[in-house]
Amino acid sequence: MLDQLTDHISATGSALWSVFTTELSLGPLTQPLWLTAIQGAGLIAVLLVLTNKGRQSWRVAASRRWLKRFRANAHRYNDAQRLAYIRKTDHFLFEDILMSVFEQRGYRVQRTPATGDGGSDGYVKFGKLNVVVQAKRYSGPIARTHVLALERLARTKRGQDAGLFIHTGSTSKPIKQYVDNAQSLDMISGSSELLRFIDGDPMQVLGRPLNPIKKA
């Protein structure tokens, strides 16, 4: 019985090795099947990276076009109408819009994939201060759990010093007080603050002045 099992294992191993070392012929070219499989996997990985970069480049360009139109038509609408328009914007595009605003204000940014990066929607460098950004297109009150999650992420993620929450909803008084008292947390919310930020006007974030966008 043991001899039969040993022979079966040996035969199976030989068959697998035969498949593994089988050569694939393409005209004058011949190479082992295992090498072809590795090359195919590598090609797929490269294509995925290029596809993600292409998608990100498209989103960045779309965010800049959005900002140009939004600012050009600012005089035609009141703040409530402009905020309502922002709320209808695609969430992933909204994230890139905010990152583009930071870039236009002269800051270095790191954009995250559309699926997010552990709860982060982007990173901004304010001088020596590394800030993780969270963006939410709320139509109602902000969720306290989201604020606490960002604060925890800013404390635990390596290399990050503070968290900045940017949203389109309303902020309750207790949450506002909590953010105001937190040393490594700030928020841009409400139509007035959010529109000043997007329009590139002077304002403060994390206790320091934010670079304005130079008007043409």
Helices and strands as residue ranges (DSSP letters): H 2-20, E 23-26, E 29-32, H 33-72, G 74-76, H 79-87, H 91-104, E 108-111, E 122-126, E 129-136, H 144-156, E 162-167, H 173-181, E 185-188, H 190-199, E 203-205, E 208-210
